[in-house]
Amino acid sequence: MPDRVILHCDCNSFYASVETALNPAYRNVPMAVCGSTEDRHGIVLAKNELAKKYDIRTAETVYSAKKKCPSLVIVSPHHEEYVRYSRRVNEIYARYTDMIEPFGIDESWLDVTASQKLFGTGVDIAERIRAEVKREIGITVSIGVSFNKAFAKLGSDYKKPDAVTVISRENFKSIVFPLPVGDLLFVGRKTAEQLAAISVRTIGELAGTSRELLCARFGKAGEGLYKYANGLDDSPVVPSADREDAKSVGSGFTFRHDLVGRDECRIGIEYLSDEIGRRLRKIGMKCATVQLAIKDEFLRVIQRQRPQDPPTDISREIADTAYSILVSEWSAGKPIRMLTVTASNLVRADMAVEQLDFFDTHCNAEREKSRKREETIDKIRQKHGNDAVINGAIINTDMGIYEPPAKKTAKQ
């Protein structure tokens, strides 16, 4: 059977590119799109090529970025424009195939195997897409062309911006094997650290590690690591029409009275995170980012986010990350009217590599216990209703989160 032909299309510095398309003056200055720019805790969401020369990095604080480049132009994000541009880009992809799997707002996999009869080789299609996106939309895209999704993703990262890279069966060892293992799909920082502990620092070294050793150390994830490194990834391109097309999962609540104590805030965050974890597990997704939005007594709102590594669908872990944001970003005792927790940067649960710590078996066991406990609660609630299992901490509060069944009946 002939190889599949998979493209991975990655819009270069997407947020910054869209802002530049909207305001061409940004082409000539170092510029970064930053969230929460009202104080020094805001973070860099994207930066243009001129800003990259100052070693400005995504997710570093505005304060740090301005220290590196005092002339850095800070631009507030316009998310509605990013969604609009993303749709326009995907409309161009759809000219060549209906097998399109979005991977976030600015990346997509395309299976163009059957499209070659109409449009030429995978490289021909990639070059046409690259030119059309640039000409019609005013942004650039880097595209990897390969025989599987993992290597196509490596190809789009290999040469930026505005480039096409082919990773074939003939050349993949020379291109892929020297790359840092952290470049491989779903190998995050923690997994890379665990691999370094067994002297695996490149993808080639990972490919040469026995499948049995990887499975012993990383469980089911070890099988995925072995397959990705050796070019054995056979996962299909799944069009969004064939799967749950969630971009994020969020839950918010306006409390009966303003929260001022950390304990009440923790209870509120756990309540919201419980719902988010349940919904993620239901749709088979995990989140790689947790966002917390806080509305104060004057209805002013701040939003902060942090990466979630490894991606998770465990409510407790989502709550821990959201609470850590609150503790570091919100003064103790300052009133809170409303909290919203959002899980974003979603990945399919069956593709999210579990980045387990082989040297911390207690931590790994606790994660597995938490997951099994929450999955058991899901089944009980599905059978007996959401009130069948209630966090005891919320029952005796007057936050407005929970009403006993008797009170609900009295209102009917």
C-alpha positions, 0 to 999 in steps of 0.5 A, a space after each residue: 500500500 502506498 504511503 499516506 501524504 500528510 501536511 502539517 500547516 502552521 501559521 507563523 507567529 499567528 497572533 503577531 502576523 494577524 496584527 501586522 496584517 491589520 496594521 502594516 506599520 508593525 512590520 518595521 518594529 519589534 512587536 509582541 502581542 501580550 495579554 493582561 497588559 495593565 500590569 507587569 504580570 502580563 505575558 507574551 502570547 506571540 512576537 514578530 521576527 524582529 522581536 525574536 532577535 531580542 530573544 523574547 519568548 512566548 509566555 515570558 512576562 511583559 516586564 521581562 520582555 521590555 527589559 530585553 527590548 525597551 522599544 518593544 511595541 506591545 499590542 493587545 490581543 484581538 481574539 475575534 480577528 484570530 478566529 476570523 483569520 483562522 477560518 479564512 486559512 482553513 477555507 484555503 486548505 479546504 480547496 485541496 482536501 476535506 480531510 482537515 484536522 485543526 490542532 489549535 487555532 493556527 495549526 492543522 493537519 491535512 491528508 492530501 493522499 487522494 488529492 494528488 490526482 487533481 493537484 499534483 504531489 504533496 509538495 506541489 499542494 503545500 507550495 500552492 497553499 503557502 503561496 495562496 495564504 500569503 497572497 490572499 490573507 497576508 500572513 505566512 505558513 510553514 508546512 511539513 510534508 511527510 508520511 505520518 502526522 508526527 513527522 509532518 509536525 516536525 517538518 513544519 517546525 524545521 524551517 520557519 517562516 514561510 517554508 515547506 520541508 519534506 520528511 520522507 522515508 528516505 531522508 527522515 533519519 538524517 533530518 529527524 534523528 539529530 533533533 532534540 527529543 523535546 521537538 517530538 510531538 507531545 514530548 513536553 519538558 517533564 518527559 524530556 527530563 525523564 528521557 535525559 535521565 536515561 541518556 536519551 536526548 535526541 529523537 535518534 537516541 529515543 528511536 534506538 531505545 527498546 520498546 520494552 524499556 520505554 513501556 516499563 518506564 512510561 507505561 502506555 506512553 512509552 509505546 507512543 514515544 517509540 512509534 513517534 520516534 521511529 516513524 510508525 505513527 499511524 494515527 489518522 487525520 480526523 476532520 473536525 466534523 467527525 469529532 468533538 470540536 471543542 476549543 476550550 471548556 470553561 465554567 464560571 460562577 457569580 457568588 452570593 457574596 464577595 469572596 475574601 478568604 482563601 478557603 472560600 476561593 479554593 472551594 469555588 475553584 474546586 467546584 468549577 474545576 470539578 465540572 470542567 474535568 467531567 466535561 473534558 473526560 466526557 468528550 475525550 480531551 485534555 487541556 494543556 493550559 488553565 486560565 483563571 478570570 477574576 471579577 472584583 467588586 467593581 466588576 473589573 476583570 483580570 485573566 491569567 493563564 498557565 501551562 498544564 504539563 502534562 495535559 490533564 483531564 483531572 479536576 484536582 490538577 486543574 483546580 491546583 493550577 487555577 488556585 496557584 494563579 489566584 494566590 500569585 496574582 490576587 492580593 489576599 483579602 481583596 474581594 472577588 465577585 466572580 471566578 471563571 476557570 477555563 481549560 484550553 489548548 485541548 488535545 485528544 486524550 488518546 494522543 496526549 502523552 502521559 509524562 510520568 515521573 519514573 523516579 516518583 512512583 508515589 506521584 504517579 500512583 496518586 495521579 492514577 488514583 485521582 483519575 480513577 476516583 473521578 471516573 467513578 464519580 462520573 459513573 455515579 452521577 451519570 446513573 443517579 444525577 449530579 447531586 449524587 456526589 457532592 464535595 462536602 466543603 460546599 454544603 455548609 457555605 453560603 456562597 450560593 453554589 449548592 442548595 439542599 434538595 429540600 430547598 429545591 423542592 420547596 421552590 417548585 
